[in-house]
Amino acid sequence: MPLSHKIVGSGPGLLLAHGATGNVEGNFPFLDELAADHTVVAADYPGSGATPRADGPLRLDDLADDLVATAVDAGVETFAILGYSMGTAVAIRAATRHPRRVSALVLTAGLTHPDRHLRLTLDLWQRLRETGDHFALSRFLLLNGLTPASLDAVEPWEETVAQAAHGQAPGADDHLALLRTVDVRADLPGIGVPTLVVATARDTLVPPHNSRRIAEGIAGARLVEIDAGHLIADERPGEWLAAVRDFLSGVAAAPRGAA
């Protein structure tokens, strides 16, 4: 399925894989900074941004293929992938299915599969969506997305609560359904490109043990932890960007074949 996208910058390719219910600009607020060093391909999944919802259920293989095809069709034939949340699974599957295209991975606040903690979270998330109680859903998302200190600093509070639930993508239900089916545990041993795993150390939505599992499963993966909740782009965008740019600059400078 064609994905709505934009391409910015110049240099080595960098493909972005955003999270469930979000969009590429919301999850990656530093596109201009990334574009200073890379040709950034920023695409939205079906039901996000300007990409229409899919006709049927989303499949991880299809989403990974569509994301890769977006970059290749735009003339960016090889690229690193920066994945966030569910986008880490998309990135891992893309690297598995298209190993000649993917040169490196940065996997942030990610998961290999929905464990019991995440399934319970998804159950409540979906139930709140079904009730139509937007204020309850907003409170749930803010409580699980931000650390207590960040919650205390949010202003104006009532306006933020009112907007939080309405900010979810039109295809949010499709994304949450896909998230229940994701399982990339078997993919990890086959990943052979340089990989940085960024754990959100105070995350209660996708807790950091999920990122540690990813790092343990990929040979040679580097793990860093940032003191943030799941919404790292809101809480620690500068630290996240610095970690990403430092890693990718090292990959670019490494001799061919070096990890």
Secondary structure, 3 states (H helix, E strand, C coil): CCCCEEEECCCCEEEEECCCCCCHHHHCCCHHHHHCCCEEEEECCCCCCCCCCCCCCCCHHHHHHHHHHHHHHCCCCCEEEEEECHHHHHHHHHHHHCCCCEEEEEEECCCCCCCHHHHHHHHHHHHHHHHCCHHHHHHHHHHHHCCHHHHHHCCCHHHHHHHHHHHCCCCHHHHHHHHHHCCCHHHHHHCCCCEEEEEECCCCCCCCHHHHHHHHHCCCCEEEEECCCCCHHHHCHHHHHHHHHHHHHHHHHCCCCCC
